[in-house]
Amino acid sequence: MAEGTVPILLRPLHVTSLETDLPVNISHEVGDLALHLLSELTQNWQTPLDTLRARYREVTNEDREPVIVPDHDVITRHIIRPLREAKQCYVLGMPVACIAQAGLVGEMVALWRFRMLSPQIDGRPLDEEVQRALLGREFDRLRQEERVRVLRALDNLGEDVLSAFGELRALRRRYLHFMVATEANVDDDARRALEYAGLLVIKTLNISLANGAIVLPERVSRYIRDILVLEPDDQAEKHAT
């Protein structure tokens, strides 16, 4: 074997600022510690906040991300939290993690849309038994491509929604299942993934404004009925019926 030298990375996963047993050559003021930690995470030792602000601006556009979202437990935990985490991953310089989380949002949106549809056959809910008989397995256990195919048959999915599902699935698959070519621009792909995930949430909520009030589609209102607070007139009408 030929002799030579090999460049190495020493402890590539460590974060010095979080190893409390090691001395850190900075003051222990909270602000200084926070900036030191951000410097390590961004690999910018001079102006880490500038890096974070620039990357944040690259993925912040209120026309392409949900702005008004019902504070419903399922929507918050399974849709909004992973979408927020995807954005945070991008800001912190973790584009592959961003793509993975954005892909997760796409899968959760498919499950969410199916539950809001509450499909029935001859008045019978499409429960797990019926799903297995018709689809071969429960909807939740289908591959994402199969889920979208089922949704397309049951729902009126626009071409933009179908395209977002497909593009997001392709991006996630590329980065999570293959060795991507070095010339690929992972930041560009991460921004695209975030945009597709945001569009899926926006189009599924389909919130509008009328006379200063938020208007929700009927199926969204049904889905979040456990957190709806009815106006007095609506309450009276509800009791009257």
C-alpha atoms as a printed R data frame, in Angstrom:
    type eleno elety resid chain resno       x      y       z
1   ATOM     1    CA   MET     A     1   0.000  0.000   0.000
2   ATOM     2    CA   ALA     A     2   1.306  3.439  -0.891
3   ATOM     3    CA   GLU     A     3   2.153  5.763   1.966
4   ATOM     4    CA   GLY     A     4   0.706  9.243   2.173
5   ATOM     5    CA   THR     A     5  -1.336 11.650   4.219
6   ATOM     6    CA   VAL     A     6  -5.110 11.813   4.501
7   ATOM     7    CA   PRO     A     7  -7.017 14.923   5.544
8   ATOM     8    CA   ILE     A     8  -9.405 14.135   8.386
9   ATOM     9    CA   LEU     A     9 -12.266 15.715  10.294
10  ATOM    10    CA   LEU     A    10 -11.797 15.519  14.035
11  ATOM    11    CA   ARG     A    11 -15.021 15.186  16.044
12  ATOM    12    CA   PRO     A    12 -17.150 16.544  13.158
13  ATOM    13    CA   LEU     A    13 -20.407 16.277  15.138
14  ATOM    14    CA   HIS     A    14 -19.402 18.094  18.290
15  ATOM    15    CA   VAL     A    15 -20.705 21.539  19.301
16  ATOM    16    CA   THR     A    16 -18.229 23.056  21.718
17  ATOM    17    CA   SER     A    17 -20.672 25.592  23.144
18  ATOM    18    CA   LEU     A    18 -22.916 22.812  24.388
19  ATOM    19    CA   GLU     A    19 -20.168 20.755  26.008
20  ATOM    20    CA   THR     A    20 -20.436 22.408  29.406
21  ATOM    21    CA   ASP     A    21 -17.448 20.506  30.827
22  ATOM    22    CA   LEU     A    22 -15.125 22.157  28.327
23  ATOM    23    CA   PRO     A    23 -13.869 25.721  28.880
24  ATOM    24    CA   VAL     A    24 -15.219 28.271  26.401
25  ATOM    25    CA   ASN     A    25 -13.024 31.291  25.876
26  ATOM    26    CA   ILE     A    26 -15.840 33.834  25.992
27  ATOM    27    CA   SER     A    27 -17.828 35.503  28.721
28  ATOM    28    CA   HIS     A    28 -20.683 33.567  30.231
29  ATOM    29    CA   GLU     A    29 -23.208 36.287  29.466
30  ATOM    30    CA   VAL     A    30 -26.278 34.759  27.836
31  ATOM    31    CA   GLY     A    31 -25.937 36.899  24.721
32  ATOM    32    CA   ASP     A    32 -22.285 35.988  24.194
33  ATOM    33    CA   LEU     A    33 -22.982 32.296  24.640
34  ATOM    34    CA   ALA     A    34 -25.875 32.458  22.203
35  ATOM    35    CA   LEU     A    35 -23.774 34.217  19.561
36  ATOM    36    CA   HIS     A    36 -20.963 31.726  20.030
37  ATOM    37    CA   LEU     A    37 -23.412 28.863  19.576
38  ATOM    38    CA   LEU     A    38 -24.845 30.462  16.425
39  ATOM    39    CA   SER     A    39 -21.325 30.926  15.093
40  ATOM    40    CA   GLU     A    40 -20.679 27.220  15.490
41  ATOM    41    CA   LEU     A    41 -23.967 26.237  13.894
42  ATOM    42    CA   THR     A    42 -23.565 28.582  10.919
43  ATOM    43    CA   GLN     A    43 -19.772 28.284  10.622
44  ATOM    44    CA   ASN     A    44 -19.680 32.073  10.422
45  ATOM    45    CA   TRP     A    45 -17.450 33.286  13.249
46  ATOM    46    CA   GLN     A    46 -17.713 36.978  12.442
47  ATOM    47    CA   THR     A    47 -21.346 37.784  11.678
48  ATOM    48    CA   PRO     A    48 -23.517 34.698  12.309
49  ATOM    49    CA   LEU     A    49 -26.714 36.738  12.544
50  ATOM    50    CA   ASP     A    50 -26.103 38.111   9.057
51  ATOM    51    CA   THR     A    51 -26.005 34.538   7.734
52  ATOM    52    CA   LEU     A    52 -29.209 33.616   9.540
53  ATOM    53    CA   ARG     A    53 -31.040 36.755   8.414
54  ATOM    54    CA   ALA     A    54 -30.014 36.249   4.797
55  ATOM    55    CA   ARG     A    55 -31.141 32.618   4.749
56  ATOM    56    CA   TYR     A    56 -34.373 33.533   6.555
57  ATOM    57    CA   ARG     A    57 -35.204 36.136   3.928
58  ATOM    58    CA   GLU     A    58 -34.581 33.591   1.173
59  ATOM    59    CA   VAL     A    59 -37.457 31.423   2.417
60  ATOM    60    CA   THR     A    60 -39.871 34.014   3.809
61  ATOM    61    CA   ASN     A    61 -42.672 35.092   1.511
62  ATOM    62    CA   GLU     A    62 -46.186 35.460   2.926
63  ATOM    63    CA   ASP     A    63 -47.638 34.732  -0.507
64  ATOM    64    CA   ARG     A    64 -46.075 31.255  -0.388
65  ATOM    65    CA   GLU     A    65 -46.501 30.190   3.218
66  ATOM    66    CA   PRO     A    66 -49.546 29.905   5.512
67  ATOM    67    CA   VAL     A    67 -50.215 33.098   7.446
68  ATOM    68    CA   ILE     A    68 -53.543 32.352   9.145
69  ATOM    69    CA   VAL     A    69 -53.919 28.855  10.591
70  ATOM    70    CA   PRO     A    70 -56.543 27.515  13.037
71  ATOM    71    CA   ASP     A    71 -54.863 26.621  16.322
72  ATOM    72    CA   HIS     A    72 -56.102 23.055  16.184
73  ATOM    73    CA   ASP     A    73 -53.979 20.443  17.947
74  ATOM    74    CA   VAL     A    74 -53.728 18.010  15.020
75  ATOM    75    CA   ILE     A    75 -52.980 20.722  12.458
76  ATOM    76    CA   THR     A    76 -50.420 22.358  14.723
77  ATOM    77    CA   ARG     A    77 -48.593 19.163  15.706
78  ATOM    78    CA   HIS     A    78 -48.617 17.318  12.396
79  ATOM    79    CA   ILE     A    79 -48.605 20.108   9.800
80  ATOM    80    CA   ILE     A    80 -47.395 23.446  11.132
81  ATOM    81    CA   ARG     A    81 -44.684 22.222  13.509
82  ATOM    82    CA   PRO     A    82 -42.833 20.159  10.872
83  ATOM    83    CA   LEU     A    83 -43.254 23.003   8.364
84  ATOM    84    CA   ARG     A    84 -41.741 25.440  10.848
85  ATOM    85    CA   GLU     A    85 -38.938 22.966  11.585
86  ATOM    86    CA   ALA     A    86 -38.275 22.648   7.849
87  ATOM    87    CA   LYS     A    87 -37.870 26.419   7.587
88  ATOM    88    CA   GLN     A    88 -35.645 26.532  10.670
89  ATOM    89    CA   CYS     A    89 -33.449 23.803   9.198
90  ATOM    90    CA   TYR     A    90 -32.915 25.881   6.082
91  ATOM    91    CA   VAL     A    91 -32.117 29.016   8.100
92  ATOM    92    CA   LEU     A    92 -29.523 27.089  10.136
93  ATOM    93    CA   GLY     A    93 -27.860 25.785   6.978
94  ATOM    94    CA   MET     A    94 -29.331 22.269   6.981
95  ATOM    95    CA   PRO     A    95 -31.002 22.052   3.548
96  ATOM    96    CA   VAL     A    96 -31.230 18.240   3.379
97  ATOM    97    CA   ALA     A    97 -33.002 18.179   6.756
98  ATOM    98    CA   CYS     A    98 -35.252 20.935   5.396
99  ATOM    99    CA   ILE     A    99 -36.179 18.756   2.407
100 ATOM   100    CA   ALA     A   100 -36.869 15.770   4.662
101 ATOM   101    CA   GLN     A   101 -39.169 17.803   6.917
102 ATOM   102    CA   ALA     A   102 -40.934 19.463   3.981
103 ATOM   103    CA   GLY     A   103 -41.552 15.995   2.537
104 ATOM   104    CA   LEU     A   104 -43.052 14.963   5.856
105 ATOM   105    CA   VAL     A   105 -45.446 17.916   5.605
106 ATOM   106    CA   GLY     A   106 -46.568 16.649   2.200
107 ATOM   107    CA   GLU     A   107 -47.350 13.228   3.629
108 ATOM   108    CA   MET     A   108 -49.230 14.710   6.588
109 ATOM   109    CA   VAL     A   109 -51.262 16.973   4.291
110 ATOM   110    CA   ALA     A   110 -52.399 13.920   2.318
111 ATOM   111    CA   LEU     A   111 -53.568 12.206   5.527
112 ATOM   112    CA   TRP     A   112 -55.236 15.419   6.700
113 ATOM   113    CA   ARG     A   113 -57.128 15.917   3.440
114 ATOM   114    CA   PHE     A   114 -58.400 12.339   3.520
115 ATOM   115    CA   ARG     A   115 -59.732 12.775   7.055
116 ATOM   116    CA   MET     A   116 -61.471 16.022   6.133
117 ATOM   117    CA   LEU     A   117 -63.170 14.352   3.189
118 ATOM   118    CA   SER     A   118 -64.866 11.801   5.494
119 ATOM   119    CA   PRO     A   119 -65.651  9.640   2.426
120 ATOM   120    CA   GLN     A   120 -68.609  7.256   2.516
121 ATOM   121    CA   ILE     A   121 -70.003  4.448   0.366
122 ATOM   122    CA   ASP     A   122 -73.784  4.062   0.435
123 ATOM   123    CA   GLY     A   123 -73.826  6.043   3.657
124 ATOM   124    CA   ARG     A   124 -71.185  3.869   5.303
125 ATOM   125    CA   PRO     A   125 -67.991  5.610   6.456
126 ATOM   126    CA   LEU     A   126 -64.850  4.486   4.706
127 ATOM   127    CA   ASP     A   127 -63.424  2.909   7.849
128 ATOM   128    CA   GLU     A   128 -60.234  0.837   8.003
129 ATOM   129    CA   GLU     A   129 -62.050 -2.383   7.099
130 ATOM   130    CA   VAL     A   130 -63.552 -0.840   3.978
131 ATOM   131    CA   GLN     A   131 -60.254  0.833   3.106
132 ATOM   132    CA   ARG     A   132 -58.490 -2.525   3.230
133 ATOM   133    CA   ALA     A   133 -61.163 -4.093   1.031
134 ATOM   134    CA   LEU     A   134 -61.018 -1.315  -1.573
135 ATOM   135    CA   LEU     A   135 -57.411 -0.170  -1.428
136 ATOM   136    CA   GLY     A   136 -55.639 -3.290  -0.225
137 ATOM   137    CA   ARG     A   137 -54.594 -1.581   2.999
138 ATOM   138    CA   GLU     A   138 -55.515  1.397   5.176
139 ATOM   139    CA   PHE     A   139 -55.064  4.802   3.553
140 ATOM   140    CA   ASP     A   140 -52.397  5.735   6.129
141 ATOM   141    CA   ARG     A   141 -50.303  2.723   5.086
142 ATOM   142    CA   LEU     A   142 -50.345  3.502   1.381
143 ATOM   143    CA   ARG     A   143 -47.280  4.960  -0.310
144 ATOM   144    CA   GLN     A   144 -47.548  8.707  -0.831
145 ATOM   145    CA   GLU     A   145 -48.007  8.291  -4.587
146 ATOM   146    CA   GLU     A   146 -50.957  5.940  -3.954
147 ATOM   147    CA   ARG     A   147 -52.464  8.334  -1.416
148 ATOM   148    CA   VAL     A   148 -52.425 11.165  -3.918
149 ATOM   149    CA   ARG     A   149 -54.018  8.907  -6.534
150 ATOM   150    CA   VAL     A   150 -56.845  8.097  -4.094
151 ATOM   151    CA   LEU     A   151 -57.279 11.771  -3.199
152 ATOM   152    CA   ARG     A   152 -57.431 12.671  -6.876
153 ATOM   153    CA   ALA     A   153 -60.306 10.211  -7.322
154 ATOM   154    CA   LEU     A   154 -62.192 11.481  -4.262
155 ATOM   155    CA   ASP     A   155 -61.416 15.184  -4.257
156 ATOM   156    CA   ASN     A   156 -61.145 18.077  -6.654
157 ATOM   157    CA   LEU     A   157 -57.382 18.548  -6.546
158 ATOM   158    CA   GLY     A   158 -56.131 21.422  -8.661
159 ATOM   159    CA   GLU     A   159 -53.186 20.956 -10.983
160 ATOM   160    CA   ASP     A   160 -51.040 23.139  -8.717
161 ATOM   161    CA   VAL     A   161 -51.764 20.865  -5.746
162 ATOM   162    CA   LEU     A   162 -51.111 17.704  -7.756
163 ATOM   163    CA   SER     A   163 -47.867 19.182  -9.061
164 ATOM   164    CA   ALA     A   164 -46.768 20.210  -5.547
165 ATOM   165    CA   PHE     A   165 -47.428 16.709  -4.207
166 ATOM   166    CA   GLY     A   166 -45.428 15.164  -7.051
167 ATOM   167    CA   GLU     A   167 -42.492 17.581  -7.011
168 ATOM   168    CA   LEU     A   168 -42.161 17.429  -3.226
169 ATOM   169    CA   ARG     A   169 -42.243 13.639  -3.245
170 ATOM   170    CA   ALA     A   170 -39.575 13.556  -5.964
171 ATOM   171    CA   LEU     A   171 -37.276 15.936  -4.083
172 ATOM   172    CA   ARG     A   172 -37.596 13.993  -0.847
173 ATOM   173    CA   ARG     A   173 -36.957 10.696  -2.611
174 ATOM   174    CA   ARG     A   174 -33.907 12.052  -4.424
175 ATOM   175    CA   TYR     A   175 -32.177 13.276  -1.280
176 ATOM   176    CA   LEU     A   176 -33.268 10.541   1.112
177 ATOM   177    CA   HIS     A   177 -32.785  7.504  -1.113
178 ATOM   178    CA   PHE     A   178 -29.950  8.317  -3.509
179 ATOM   179    CA   MET     A   179 -26.423  9.703  -3.500
180 ATOM   180    CA   VAL     A   180 -27.084 13.060  -5.121
181 ATOM   181    CA   ALA     A   181 -24.555 14.391  -7.628
182 ATOM   182    CA   THR     A   182 -22.165 16.980  -6.209
183 ATOM   183    CA   GLU     A   183 -23.265 19.594  -8.756
184 ATOM   184    CA   ALA     A   184 -26.826 19.570  -7.386
185 ATOM   185    CA   ASN     A   185 -27.778 22.828  -5.686
186 ATOM   186    CA   VAL     A   186 -29.242 21.561  -2.434
187 ATOM   187    CA   ASP     A   187 -30.173 25.055  -1.224
188 ATOM   188    CA   ASP     A   188 -32.249 25.659  -4.366
189 ATOM   189    CA   ASP     A   189 -33.953 22.301  -3.927
190 ATOM   190    CA   ALA     A   190 -34.646 22.995  -0.252
191 ATOM   191    CA   ARG     A   191 -36.265 26.328  -1.105
192 ATOM   192    CA   ARG     A   192 -38.427 24.594  -3.696
193 ATOM   193    CA   ALA     A   193 -39.420 21.923  -1.191
194 ATOM   194    CA   LEU     A   194 -40.471 24.547   1.332
195 ATOM   195    CA   GLU     A   195 -42.487 26.354  -1.312
196 ATOM   196    CA   TYR     A   196 -44.321 23.179  -2.340
197 ATOM   197    CA   ALA     A   197 -45.052 22.273   1.293
198 ATOM   198    CA   GLY     A   198 -46.355 25.770   2.017
199 ATOM   199    CA   LEU     A   199 -48.579 25.708  -1.065
200 ATOM   200    CA   LEU     A   200 -50.110 22.373  -0.002
201 ATOM   201    CA   VAL     A   201 -51.025 23.818   3.398
202 ATOM   202    CA   ILE     A   202 -52.407 27.036   1.930
203 ATOM   203    CA   LYS     A   203 -54.516 25.241  -0.672
204 ATOM   204    CA   THR     A   204 -55.815 22.710   1.848
205 ATOM   205    CA   LEU     A   205 -56.885 25.352   4.365
206 ATOM   206    CA   ASN     A   206 -58.214 27.586   1.542
207 ATOM   207    CA   ILE     A   207 -58.883 30.430   3.976
208 ATOM   208    CA   SER     A   208 -60.444 33.626   2.658
209 ATOM   209    CA   LEU     A   209 -61.454 36.964   4.152
210 ATOM   210    CA   ALA     A   210 -64.877 38.596   3.850
211 ATOM   211    CA   ASN     A   211 -65.903 41.820   5.579
212 ATOM   212    CA   GLY     A   212 -62.979 41.554   7.951
213 ATOM   213    CA   ALA     A   213 -63.863 38.000   8.989
214 ATOM   214    CA   ILE     A   214 -61.991 34.760   8.342
215 ATOM   215    CA   VAL     A   215 -63.965 32.360   6.166
216 ATOM   216    CA   LEU     A   216 -63.188 28.637   6.371
217 ATOM   217    CA   PRO     A   217 -64.357 26.006   3.883
218 ATOM   218    CA   GLU     A   218 -67.104 23.767   5.273
219 ATOM   219    CA   ARG     A   219 -64.919 20.686   5.575
220 ATOM   220    CA   VAL     A   220 -62.221 22.597   7.460
221 ATOM   221    CA   SER     A   221 -64.868 23.949   9.829
222 ATOM   222    CA   ARG     A   222 -66.145 20.414  10.425
223 ATOM   223    CA   TYR     A   223 -62.637 19.163  11.074
224 ATOM   224    CA   ILE     A   224 -61.865 21.810  13.699
225 ATOM   225    CA   ARG     A   225 -65.356 21.978  15.204
226 ATOM   226    CA   ASP     A   226 -63.988 21.023  18.634
227 ATOM   227    CA   ILE     A   227 -62.213 24.407  18.885
228 ATOM   228    CA   LEU     A   228 -64.858 26.572  17.201
229 ATOM   229    CA   VAL     A   229 -66.405 29.270  19.374
230 ATOM   230    CA   LEU     A   230 -69.821 30.125  17.997
231 ATOM   231    CA   GLU     A   231 -71.328 33.603  18.138
232 ATOM   232    CA   PRO     A   232 -74.383 33.993  20.426
233 ATOM   233    CA   ASP     A   233 -76.867 33.864  17.535
234 ATOM   234    CA   ASP     A   234 -75.221 30.714  16.234
235 ATOM   235    CA   GLN     A   235 -75.327 29.168  19.695
236 ATOM   236    CA   ALA     A   236 -79.053 29.914  19.999
237 ATOM   237    CA   GLU     A   237 -79.712 28.441  16.558
238 ATOM   238    CA   LYS     A   238 -77.694 25.375  17.475
239 ATOM   239    CA   HIS     A   239 -79.757 24.802  20.642
240 ATOM   240    CA   ALA     A   240 -82.970 25.452  18.759
241 ATOM   241    CA   THR     A   241 -82.208 22.662  16.309
